[in-house]
Amino acid sequence: MVAMGFFDLRSVAGRFRFFAVLEALSWLGLLTGMAFKYLPDPGNEIGVKIFGPVHGAVFILFLLTALLASRELDWNWKTTVLALLSSIPPFFTVVFEVWAVRTGKLVAPAATDSTDAVAAAGATS
């Protein structure tokens, strides 16, 4: 069972995961719509008319979320480019998300807060 924190939309990593999976699902819808457009009865374009704009919107949201994650999670340029490129082939956003979790790319960098440093210095004195 998926933990509730996996898609925690309050965190950058949670939003990135959410849009990575949503982008893959929109690909699935678009590919299904394209299959129905060409396979059973050529010219049945309803699936493409529905999932085309949905996929386009989710694609843009994923790109924006990837750029935000890059900035907030201190990704280097290679990781950022890989995240952006993962949106092009079908389902690669999920592959990138799994890789990012395994390599610790979706973990926020340790924030050094000046009040914590002062408190730690006072505790050791």
Residue, then its C-alpha position, 0 to 999 in steps of 0.5 A: m500500500v502506498a504511504m500517504g506521504f508519497f504524494d504529499l503535495r506540501s513538499v517539492a518532492g511530493r509535487f514532483r512525484f505527483f506530476a511524474v505519475l500524472e504525466a505518465l498516466s496522461w501518456l497512457g491516455l494519449l496513446t490509448g486515444m491514438a490506438f483507437k484513432y487508427l486501429p479499430d475504426p480509422g477516424n475515431e478521434i475522440g480519445v486524442k481530442i480529450f487526452g491531447p490537451v490533458h497531456g499537454a497541460v500535464f506536460i507543462l506542469f511537469l516541466l515547471t515542477a521539475l524546474l522548481a524541484s531543481r532549484e529547491l533540491d539543489w540539483n546539478w545541471k545534469t540531473t535537471v536536464l535528465a528530469l526535463l528530458s524524461s518528459i519526452p519518451p512515454f513513461f520515463t517520468v516514472v523511471f526518472e522518479v524511481w532513479a531520483v528516489r534511489t539516488g537521494k535526489l528527492v531529499a531536501p538538502a540540509a538547511t542550516d538555520s542560524t537559530d539552530a546553530v546558535a542554540a547548538a553553540g549555546a548547548t555545548s558551552 
